[in-house]
Amino acid sequence: MFKRRSFRHESLTDRLTSFAKGVREKASLLPPGMKQEDLLRKARQADTAFHMDEWLSLPGLQPPK
């Protein structure tokens, strides 16, 4: 029989913040240019997704019952 591997599931906000942090660290090692700008843009997109997820999970935005 196959044994299933267990995974530790991280929340979306944790994954987005760690991704943005890692991309910013990589961008800081690069010289100014297109590659650095692309990485910084990806970090900003992850930050935006993080804020949108926070906004959508606010208790005031629940559907009516």
mmCIF file of the N, C-alpha and C atoms, coordinates in Angstrom:
data_MODEL
# 
_entry.id   MODEL 
# 
loop_
_atom_site.group_PDB 
_atom_site.id 
_atom_site.type_symbol 
_atom_site.label_atom_id 
_atom_site.label_alt_id 
_atom_site.label_comp_id 
_atom_site.label_asym_id 
_atom_site.label_entity_id 
_atom_site.label_seq_id 
_atom_site.pdbx_PDB_ins_code 
_atom_site.Cartn_x 
_atom_site.Cartn_y 
_atom_site.Cartn_z 
_atom_site.occupancy 
_atom_site.B_iso_or_equiv 
_atom_site.pdbx_formal_charge 
_atom_site.auth_seq_id 
_atom_site.auth_comp_id 
_atom_site.auth_asym_id 
_atom_site.auth_atom_id 
_atom_site.pdbx_PDB_model_num 
ATOM 1   N N  . MET A 1 1  ? 0.833   -1.179 0.000   1.00 0.00 ? 1  MET A N  1 
ATOM 2   C CA . MET A 1 1  ? 0.000   0.000  0.000   1.00 0.00 ? 1  MET A CA 1 
ATOM 3   C C  . MET A 1 1  ? 0.882   1.248  0.000   1.00 0.00 ? 1  MET A C  1 
ATOM 4   N N  . PHE A 1 2  ? 0.306   2.290  -0.549  1.00 0.00 ? 2  PHE A N  1 
ATOM 5   C CA . PHE A 1 2  ? 1.000   3.560  -0.570  1.00 0.00 ? 2  PHE A CA 1 
ATOM 6   C C  . PHE A 1 2  ? 0.697   4.338  0.699   1.00 0.00 ? 2  PHE A C  1 
ATOM 7   N N  . LYS A 1 3  ? 1.709   4.988  1.202   1.00 0.00 ? 3  LYS A N  1 
ATOM 8   C CA . LYS A 1 3  ? 1.519   5.829  2.372   1.00 0.00 ? 3  LYS A CA 1 
ATOM 9   C C  . LYS A 1 3  ? 1.463   7.276  1.916   1.00 0.00 ? 3  LYS A C  1 
ATOM 10  N N  . ARG A 1 4  ? 0.433   7.969  2.347   1.00 0.00 ? 4  ARG A N  1 
ATOM 11  C CA . ARG A 1 4  ? 0.276   9.363  1.949   1.00 0.00 ? 4  ARG A CA 1 
ATOM 12  C C  . ARG A 1 4  ? 1.220   10.248 2.755   1.00 0.00 ? 4  ARG A C  1 
ATOM 13  N N  . ARG A 1 5  ? 1.799   11.183 2.056   1.00 0.00 ? 5  ARG A N  1 
ATOM 14  C CA . ARG A 1 5  ? 2.650   12.139 2.739   1.00 0.00 ? 5  ARG A CA 1 
ATOM 15  C C  . ARG A 1 5  ? 1.773   13.239 3.329   1.00 0.00 ? 5  ARG A C  1 
ATOM 16  N N  . SER A 1 6  ? 2.119   13.668 4.508   1.00 0.00 ? 6  SER A N  1 
ATOM 17  C CA . SER A 1 6  ? 1.358   14.762 5.111   1.00 0.00 ? 6  SER A CA 1 
ATOM 18  C C  . SER A 1 6  ? 2.065   16.078 4.840   1.00 0.00 ? 6  SER A C  1 
ATOM 19  N N  . PHE A 1 7  ? 1.275   17.084 4.599   1.00 0.00 ? 7  PHE A N  1 
ATOM 20  C CA . PHE A 1 7  ? 1.805   18.407 4.330   1.00 0.00 ? 7  PHE A CA 1 
ATOM 21  C C  . PHE A 1 7  ? 1.304   19.366 5.390   1.00 0.00 ? 7  PHE A C  1 
ATOM 22  N N  . ARG A 1 8  ? 2.138   20.296 5.732   1.00 0.00 ? 8  ARG A N  1 
ATOM 23  C CA . ARG A 1 8  ? 1.717   21.367 6.626   1.00 0.00 ? 8  ARG A CA 1 
ATOM 24  C C  . ARG A 1 8  ? 1.186   22.483 5.746   1.00 0.00 ? 8  ARG A C  1 
ATOM 25  N N  . HIS A 1 9  ? -0.099  22.732 5.859   1.00 0.00 ? 9  HIS A N  1 
ATOM 26  C CA . HIS A 1 9  ? -0.727  23.735 5.010   1.00 0.00 ? 9  HIS A CA 1 
ATOM 27  C C  . HIS A 1 9  ? -0.553  25.119 5.612   1.00 0.00 ? 9  HIS A C  1 
ATOM 28  N N  . GLU A 1 10 ? -0.002  26.005 4.812   1.00 0.00 ? 10 GLU A N  1 
ATOM 29  C CA . GLU A 1 10 ? 0.151   27.388 5.227   1.00 0.00 ? 10 GLU A CA 1 
ATOM 30  C C  . GLU A 1 10 ? -1.038  28.178 4.701   1.00 0.00 ? 10 GLU A C  1 
ATOM 31  N N  . SER A 1 11 ? -1.399  29.210 5.395   1.00 0.00 ? 11 SER A N  1 
ATOM 32  C CA . SER A 1 11 ? -2.492  30.040 4.925   1.00 0.00 ? 11 SER A CA 1 
ATOM 33  C C  . SER A 1 11 ? -2.022  30.847 3.711   1.00 0.00 ? 11 SER A C  1 
ATOM 34  N N  . LEU A 1 12 ? -2.984  31.341 2.987   1.00 0.00 ? 12 LEU A N  1 
ATOM 35  C CA . LEU A 1 12 ? -2.665  32.133 1.805   1.00 0.00 ? 12 LEU A CA 1 
ATOM 36  C C  . LEU A 1 12 ? -1.870  33.374 2.184   1.00 0.00 ? 12 LEU A C  1 
ATOM 37  N N  . THR A 1 13 ? -2.245  34.005 3.273   1.00 0.00 ? 13 THR A N  1 
ATOM 38  C CA . THR A 1 13 ? -1.534  35.222 3.680   1.00 0.00 ? 13 THR A CA 1 
ATOM 39  C C  . THR A 1 13 ? -0.079  34.920 4.035   1.00 0.00 ? 13 THR A C  1 
ATOM 40  N N  . ASP A 1 14 ? 0.159   33.775 4.683   1.00 0.00 ? 14 ASP A N  1 
ATOM 41  C CA . ASP A 1 14 ? 1.539   33.399 5.014   1.00 0.00 ? 14 ASP A CA 1 
ATOM 42  C C  . ASP A 1 14 ? 2.357   33.152 3.752   1.00 0.00 ? 14 ASP A C  1 
ATOM 43  N N  . ARG A 1 15 ? 1.756   32.450 2.791   1.00 0.00 ? 15 ARG A N  1 
ATOM 44  C CA . ARG A 1 15 ? 2.475   32.168 1.544   1.00 0.00 ? 15 ARG A CA 1 
ATOM 45  C C  . ARG A 1 15 ? 2.755   33.438 0.758   1.00 0.00 ? 15 ARG A C  1 
ATOM 46  N N  . LEU A 1 16 ? 1.777   34.354 0.730   1.00 0.00 ? 16 LEU A N  1 
ATOM 47  C CA . LEU A 1 16 ? 1.985   35.598 -0.016  1.00 0.00 ? 16 LEU A CA 1 
ATOM 48  C C  . LEU A 1 16 ? 3.068   36.462 0.619   1.00 0.00 ? 16 LEU A C  1 
ATOM 49  N N  . THR A 1 17 ? 3.060   36.563 1.944   1.00 0.00 ? 17 THR A N  1 
ATOM 50  C CA . THR A 1 17 ? 4.077   37.393 2.594   1.00 0.00 ? 17 THR A CA 1 
ATOM 51  C C  . THR A 1 17 ? 5.471   36.794 2.455   1.00 0.00 ? 17 THR A C  1 
ATOM 52  N N  . SER A 1 18 ? 5.584   35.473 2.585   1.00 0.00 ? 18 SER A N  1 
ATOM 53  C CA . SER A 1 18 ? 6.907   34.860 2.440   1.00 0.00 ? 18 SER A CA 1 
ATOM 54  C C  . SER A 1 18 ? 7.397   34.958 0.995   1.00 0.00 ? 18 SER A C  1 
ATOM 55  N N  . PHE A 1 19 ? 6.481   34.836 0.026   1.00 0.00 ? 19 PHE A N  1 
ATOM 56  C CA . PHE A 1 19 ? 6.865   34.980 -1.380  1.00 0.00 ? 19 PHE A CA 1 
ATOM 57  C C  . PHE A 1 19 ? 7.366   36.391 -1.653  1.00 0.00 ? 19 PHE A C  1 
ATOM 58  N N  . ALA A 1 20 ? 6.620   37.392 -1.182  1.00 0.00 ? 20 ALA A N  1 
ATOM 59  C CA . ALA A 1 20 ? 7.015   38.788 -1.416  1.00 0.00 ? 20 ALA A CA 1 
ATOM 60  C C  . ALA A 1 20 ? 8.360   39.085 -0.760  1.00 0.00 ? 20 ALA A C  1 
ATOM 61  N N  . LYS A 1 21 ? 8.562   38.570 0.440   1.00 0.00 ? 21 LYS A N  1 
ATOM 62  C CA . LYS A 1 21 ? 9.833   38.798 1.138   1.00 0.00 ? 21 LYS A CA 1 
ATOM 63  C C  . LYS A 1 21 ? 10.993  38.167 0.367   1.00 0.00 ? 21 LYS A C  1 
ATOM 64  N N  . GLY A 1 22 ? 10.815  36.932 -0.088  1.00 0.00 ? 22 GLY A N  1 
ATOM 65  C CA . GLY A 1 22 ? 11.872  36.251 -0.835  1.00 0.00 ? 22 GLY A CA 1 
ATOM 66  C C  . GLY A 1 22 ? 12.195  36.942 -2.147  1.00 0.00 ? 22 GLY A C  1 
ATOM 67  N N  . VAL A 1 23 ? 11.166  37.404 -2.842  1.00 0.00 ? 23 VAL A N  1 
ATOM 68  C CA . VAL A 1 23 ? 11.384  38.090 -4.119  1.00 0.00 ? 23 VAL A CA 1 
ATOM 69  C C  . VAL A 1 23 ? 12.103  39.413 -3.893  1.00 0.00 ? 23 VAL A C  1 
ATOM 70  N N  . ARG A 1 24 ? 11.742  40.126 -2.835  1.00 0.00 ? 24 ARG A N  1 
ATOM 71  C CA . ARG A 1 24 ? 12.434  41.394 -2.542  1.00 0.00 ? 24 ARG A CA 1 
ATOM 72  C C  . ARG A 1 24 ? 13.908  41.155 -2.214  1.00 0.00 ? 24 ARG A C  1 
ATOM 73  N N  . GLU A 1 25 ? 14.186  40.059 -1.486  1.00 0.00 ? 25 GLU A N  1 
ATOM 74  C CA . GLU A 1 25 ? 15.588  39.749 -1.176  1.00 0.00 ? 25 GLU A CA 1 
ATOM 75  C C  . GLU A 1 25 ? 16.373  39.443 -2.447  1.00 0.00 ? 25 GLU A C  1 
ATOM 76  N N  . LYS A 1 26 ? 15.761  38.684 -3.357  1.00 0.00 ? 26 LYS A N  1 
ATOM 77  C CA . LYS A 1 26 ? 16.435  38.388 -4.625  1.00 0.00 ? 26 LYS A CA 1 
ATOM 78  C C  . LYS A 1 26 ? 16.659  39.661 -5.431  1.00 0.00 ? 26 LYS A C  1 
ATOM 79  N N  . ALA A 1 27 ? 15.658  40.546 -5.428  1.00 0.00 ? 27 ALA A N  1 
ATOM 80  C CA . ALA A 1 27 ? 15.777  41.791 -6.193  1.00 0.00 ? 27 ALA A CA 1 
ATOM 81  C C  . ALA A 1 27 ? 16.872  42.691 -5.627  1.00 0.00 ? 27 ALA A C  1 
ATOM 82  N N  . SER A 1 28 ? 17.057  42.645 -4.319  1.00 0.00 ? 28 SER A N  1 
ATOM 83  C CA . SER A 1 28 ? 18.089  43.502 -3.724  1.00 0.00 ? 28 SER A CA 1 
ATOM 84  C C  . SER A 1 28 ? 19.493  43.063 -4.117  1.00 0.00 ? 28 SER A C  1 
ATOM 85  N N  . LEU A 1 29 ? 19.650  41.822 -4.518  1.00 0.00 ? 29 LEU A N  1 
ATOM 86  C CA . LEU A 1 29 ? 20.962  41.321 -4.924  1.00 0.00 ? 29 LEU A CA 1 
ATOM 87  C C  . LEU A 1 29 ? 21.285  41.646 -6.381  1.00 0.00 ? 29 LEU A C  1 
ATOM 88  N N  . LEU A 1 30 ? 20.275  42.016 -7.154  1.00 0.00 ? 30 LEU A N  1 
ATOM 89  C CA . LEU A 1 30 ? 20.481  42.300 -8.570  1.00 0.00 ? 30 LEU A CA 1 
ATOM 90  C C  . LEU A 1 30 ? 20.837  43.763 -8.785  1.00 0.00 ? 30 LEU A C  1 
ATOM 91  N N  . PRO A 1 31 ? 21.569  44.048 -9.843  1.00 0.00 ? 31 PRO A N  1 
ATOM 92  C CA . PRO A 1 31 ? 21.824  45.450 -10.183 1.00 0.00 ? 31 PRO A CA 1 
ATOM 93  C C  . PRO A 1 31 ? 20.528  46.063 -10.749 1.00 0.00 ? 31 PRO A C  1 
ATOM 94  N N  . PRO A 1 32 ? 20.415  47.382 -10.686 1.00 0.00 ? 32 PRO A N  1 
ATOM 95  C CA . PRO A 1 32 ? 19.209  48.015 -11.236 1.00 0.00 ? 32 PRO A CA 1 
ATOM 96  C C  . PRO A 1 32 ? 19.034  47.661 -12.707 1.00 0.00 ? 32 PRO A C  1 
ATOM 97  N N  . GLY A 1 33 ? 17.804  47.334 -13.062 1.00 0.00 ? 33 GLY A N  1 
ATOM 98  C CA . GLY A 1 33 ? 17.526  46.958 -14.441 1.00 0.00 ? 33 GLY A CA 1 
ATOM 99  C C  . GLY A 1 33 ? 16.171  46.290 -14.550 1.00 0.00 ? 33 GLY A C  1 
ATOM 100 N N  . MET A 1 34 ? 15.929  45.694 -15.694 1.00 0.00 ? 34 MET A N  1 
ATOM 101 C CA . MET A 1 34 ? 14.628  45.084 -15.978 1.00 0.00 ? 34 MET A CA 1 
ATOM 102 C C  . MET A 1 34 ? 14.332  43.884 -15.076 1.00 0.00 ? 34 MET A C  1 
ATOM 103 N N  . LYS A 1 35 ? 15.323  43.038 -14.823 1.00 0.00 ? 35 LYS A N  1 
ATOM 104 C CA . LYS A 1 35 ? 15.080  41.859 -13.987 1.00 0.00 ? 35 LYS A CA 1 
ATOM 105 C C  . LYS A 1 35 ? 14.712  42.271 -12.562 1.00 0.00 ? 35 LYS A C  1 
ATOM 106 N N  . GLN A 1 36 ? 15.400  43.267 -12.050 1.00 0.00 ? 36 GLN A N  1 
ATOM 107 C CA . GLN A 1 36 ? 15.092  43.755 -10.707 1.00 0.00 ? 36 GLN A CA 1 
ATOM 108 C C  . GLN A 1 36 ? 13.682  44.346 -10.671 1.00 0.00 ? 36 GLN A C  1 
ATOM 109 N N  . GLU A 1 37 ? 13.317  45.123 -11.678 1.00 0.00 ? 37 GLU A N  1 
ATOM 110 C CA . GLU A 1 37 ? 11.981  45.720 -11.732 1.00 0.00 ? 37 GLU A CA 1 
ATOM 111 C C  . GLU A 1 37 ? 10.894  44.645 -11.827 1.00 0.00 ? 37 GLU A C  1 
ATOM 112 N N  . ASP A 1 38 ? 11.157  43.587 -12.592 1.00 0.00 ? 38 ASP A N  1 
ATOM 113 C CA . ASP A 1 38 ? 10.186  42.498 -12.703 1.00 0.00 ? 38 ASP A CA 1 
ATOM 114 C C  . ASP A 1 38 ? 9.958   41.821 -11.348 1.00 0.00 ? 38 ASP A C  1 
ATOM 115 N N  . LEU A 1 39 ? 11.043  41.591 -10.614 1.00 0.00 ? 39 LEU A N  1 
ATOM 116 C CA . LEU A 1 39 ? 10.902  40.967 -9.308  1.00 0.00 ? 39 LEU A CA 1 
ATOM 117 C C  . LEU A 1 39 ? 10.165  41.883 -8.329  1.00 0.00 ? 39 LEU A C  1 
ATOM 118 N N  . LEU A 1 40 ? 10.463  43.161 -8.369  1.00 0.00 ? 40 LEU A N  1 
ATOM 119 C CA . LEU A 1 40 ? 9.777   44.096 -7.481  1.00 0.00 ? 40 LEU A CA 1 
ATOM 120 C C  . LEU A 1 40 ? 8.293   44.208 -7.836  1.00 0.00 ? 40 LEU A C  1 
ATOM 121 N N  . ARG A 1 41 ? 7.975   44.103 -9.129  1.00 0.00 ? 41 ARG A N  1 
ATOM 122 C CA . ARG A 1 41 ? 6.576   44.129 -9.546  1.00 0.00 ? 41 ARG A CA 1 
ATOM 123 C C  . ARG A 1 41 ? 5.836   42.905 -9.012  1.00 0.00 ? 41 ARG A C  1 
ATOM 124 N N  . LYS A 1 42 ? 6.491   41.743 -9.049  1.00 0.00 ? 42 LYS A N  1 
ATOM 125 C CA . LYS A 1 42 ? 5.878   40.526 -8.504  1.00 0.00 ? 42 LYS A CA 1 
ATOM 126 C C  . LYS A 1 42 ? 5.648   40.649 -7.004  1.00 0.00 ? 42 LYS A C  1 
ATOM 127 N N  . ALA A 1 43 ? 6.574   41.287 -6.314  1.00 0.00 ? 43 ALA A N  1 
ATOM 128 C CA . ALA A 1 43 ? 6.410   41.491 -4.873  1.00 0.00 ? 43 ALA A CA 1 
ATOM 129 C C  . ALA A 1 43 ? 5.230   42.422 -4.601  1.00 0.00 ? 43 ALA A C  1 
ATOM 130 N N  . ARG A 1 44 ? 5.092   43.472 -5.391  1.00 0.00 ? 44 ARG A N  1 
ATOM 131 C CA . ARG A 1 44 ? 3.950   44.383 -5.217  1.00 0.00 ? 44 ARG A CA 1 
ATOM 132 C C  . ARG A 1 44 ? 2.633   43.672 -5.513  1.00 0.00 ? 44 ARG A C  1 
ATOM 133 N N  . GLN A 1 45 ? 2.628   42.796 -6.512  1.00 0.00 ? 45 GLN A N  1 
ATOM 134 C CA . GLN A 1 45 ? 1.416   42.033 -6.825  1.00 0.00 ? 45 GLN A CA 1 
ATOM 135 C C  . GLN A 1 45 ? 1.052   41.103 -5.671  1.00 0.00 ? 45 GLN A C  1 
ATOM 136 N N  . ALA A 1 46 ? 2.047   40.490 -5.050  1.00 0.00 ? 46 ALA A N  1 
ATOM 137 C CA . ALA A 1 46 ? 1.776   39.623 -3.905  1.00 0.00 ? 46 ALA A CA 1 
ATOM 138 C C  . ALA A 1 46 ? 1.242   40.436 -2.731  1.00 0.00 ? 46 ALA A C  1 
ATOM 139 N N  . ASP A 1 47 ? 1.774   41.642 -2.531  1.00 0.00 ? 47 ASP A N  1 
ATOM 140 C CA . ASP A 1 47 ? 1.268   42.520 -1.473  1.00 0.00 ? 47 ASP A CA 1 
ATOM 141 C C  . ASP A 1 47 ? -0.184  42.913 -1.736  1.00 0.00 ? 47 ASP A C  1 
ATOM 142 N N  . THR A 1 48 ? -0.491  43.217 -2.985  1.00 0.00 ? 48 THR A N  1 
ATOM 143 C CA . THR A 1 48 ? -1.863  43.571 -3.349  1.00 0.00 ? 48 THR A CA 1 
ATOM 144 C C  . THR A 1 48 ? -2.800  42.396 -3.120  1.00 0.00 ? 48 THR A C  1 
ATOM 145 N N  . ALA A 1 49 ? -2.377  41.206 -3.493  1.00 0.00 ? 49 ALA A N  1 
ATOM 146 C CA . ALA A 1 49 ? -3.200  40.014 -3.276  1.00 0.00 ? 49 ALA A CA 1 
ATOM 147 C C  . ALA A 1 49 ? -3.412  39.772 -1.783  1.00 0.00 ? 49 ALA A C  1 
ATOM 148 N N  . PHE A 1 50 ? -2.385  40.013 -0.985  1.00 0.00 ? 50 PHE A N  1 
ATOM 149 C CA . PHE A 1 50 ? -2.499  39.873 0.465   1.00 0.00 ? 50 PHE A CA 1 
ATOM 150 C C  . PHE A 1 50 ? -3.554  40.830 1.015   1.00 0.00 ? 50 PHE A C  1 
ATOM 151 N N  . HIS A 1 51 ? -3.492  42.095 0.585   1.00 0.00 ? 51 HIS A N  1 
ATOM 152 C CA . HIS A 1 51 ? -4.451  43.084 1.073   1.00 0.00 ? 51 HIS A CA 1 
ATOM 153 C C  . HIS A 1 51 ? -5.869  42.786 0.587   1.00 0.00 ? 51 HIS A C  1 
ATOM 154 N N  . MET A 1 52 ? -5.999  42.284 -0.637  1.00 0.00 ? 52 MET A N  1 
ATOM 155 C CA . MET A 1 52 ? -7.324  41.920 -1.134  1.00 0.00 ? 52 MET A CA 1 
ATOM 156 C C  . MET A 1 52 ? -7.898  40.754 -0.344  1.00 0.00 ? 52 MET A C  1 
ATOM 157 N N  . ASP A 1 53 ? -7.056  39.787 -0.012  1.00 0.00 ? 53 ASP A N  1 
ATOM 158 C CA . ASP A 1 53 ? -7.524  38.648 0.779   1.00 0.00 ? 53 ASP A CA 1 
ATOM 159 C C  . ASP A 1 53 ? -7.960  39.101 2.170   1.00 0.00 ? 53 ASP A C  1 
ATOM 160 N N  . GLU A 1 54 ? -7.198  40.010 2.772   1.00 0.00 ? 54 GLU A N  1 
ATOM 161 C CA . GLU A 1 54 ? -7.598  40.562 4.070   1.00 0.00 ? 54 GLU A CA 1 
ATOM 162 C C  . GLU A 1 54 ? -8.938  41.274 3.961   1.00 0.00 ? 54 GLU A C  1 
ATOM 163 N N  . TRP A 1 55 ? -9.089  42.082 2.931   1.00 0.00 ? 55 TRP A N  1 
ATOM 164 C CA . TRP A 1 55 ? -10.302 42.863 2.749   1.00 0.00 ? 55 TRP A CA 1 
ATOM 165 C C  . TRP A 1 55 ? -11.512 41.944 2.539   1.00 0.00 ? 55 TRP A C  1 
ATOM 166 N N  . LEU A 1 56 ? -11.331 40.896 1.749   1.00 0.00 ? 56 LEU A N  1 
ATOM 167 C CA . LEU A 1 56 ? -12.441 39.987 1.468   1.00 0.00 ? 56 LEU A CA 1 
ATOM 168 C C  . LEU A 1 56 ? -12.828 39.138 2.679   1.00 0.00 ? 56 LEU A C  1 
ATOM 169 N N  . SER A 1 57 ? -11.911 38.977 3.611   1.00 0.00 ? 57 SER A N  1 
ATOM 170 C CA . SER A 1 57 ? -12.217 38.143 4.768   1.00 0.00 ? 57 SER A CA 1 
ATOM 171 C C  . SER A 1 57 ? -12.740 38.950 5.956   1.00 0.00 ? 57 SER A C  1 
ATOM 172 N N  . LEU A 1 58 ? -12.973 40.249 5.772   1.00 0.00 ? 58 LEU A N  1 
ATOM 173 C CA . LEU A 1 58 ? -13.530 41.063 6.851   1.00 0.00 ? 58 LEU A CA 1 
ATOM 174 C C  . LEU A 1 58 ? -14.940 40.573 7.202   1.00 0.00 ? 58 LEU A C  1 
ATOM 175 N N  . PRO A 1 59 ? -15.275 40.580 8.468   1.00 0.00 ? 59 PRO A N  1 
ATOM 176 C CA . PRO A 1 59 ? -16.590 40.069 8.863   1.00 0.00 ? 59 PRO A CA 1 
ATOM 177 C C  . PRO A 1 59 ? -17.745 40.920 8.344   1.00 0.00 ? 59 PRO A C  1 
ATOM 178 N N  . GLY A 1 60 ? -17.529 42.182 8.058   1.00 0.00 ? 60 GLY A N  1 
ATOM 179 C CA . GLY A 1 60 ? -18.602 43.042 7.563   1.00 0.00 ? 60 GLY A CA 1 
ATOM 180 C C  . GLY A 1 60 ? -19.021 42.728 6.146   1.00 0.00 ? 60 GLY A C  1 
ATOM 181 N N  . LEU A 1 61 ? -18.245 41.921 5.426   1.00 0.00 ? 61 LEU A N  1 
ATOM 182 C CA . LEU A 1 61 ? -18.529 41.621 4.025   1.00 0.00 ? 61 LEU A CA 1 
ATOM 183 C C  . LEU A 1 61 ? -19.202 40.262 3.839   1.00 0.00 ? 61 LEU A C  1 
ATOM 184 N N  . GLN A 1 62 ? -19.781 39.716 4.891   1.00 0.00 ? 62 GLN A N  1 
ATOM 185 C CA . GLN A 1 62 ? -20.447 38.424 4.793   1.00 0.00 ? 62 GLN A CA 1 
ATOM 186 C C  . GLN A 1 62 ? -21.754 38.568 4.020   1.00 0.00 ? 62 GLN A C  1 
ATOM 187 N N  . PRO A 1 63 ? -22.135 37.538 3.266   1.00 0.00 ? 63 PRO A N  1 
ATOM 188 C CA . PRO A 1 63 ? -23.392 37.613 2.511   1.00 0.00 ? 63 PRO A CA 1 
ATOM 189 C C  . PRO A 1 63 ? -24.584 37.646 3.465   1.00 0.00 ? 63 PRO A C  1 
ATOM 190 N N  . PRO A 1 64 ? -25.690 38.251 3.050   1.00 0.00 ? 64 PRO A N  1 
ATOM 191 C CA . PRO A 1 64 ? -26.864 38.313 3.921   1.00 0.00 ? 64 PRO A CA 1 
ATOM 192 C C  . PRO A 1 64 ? -27.444 36.928 4.162   1.00 0.00 ? 64 PRO A C  1 
ATOM 193 N N  . LYS A 1 65 ? -28.064 36.766 5.335   1.00 0.00 ? 65 LYS A N  1 
ATOM 194 C CA . LYS A 1 65 ? -28.644 35.476 5.680   1.00 0.00 ? 65 LYS A CA 1 
ATOM 195 C C  . LYS A 1 65 ? -30.136 35.492 5.534   1.00 0.00 ? 65 LYS A C  1 
# 
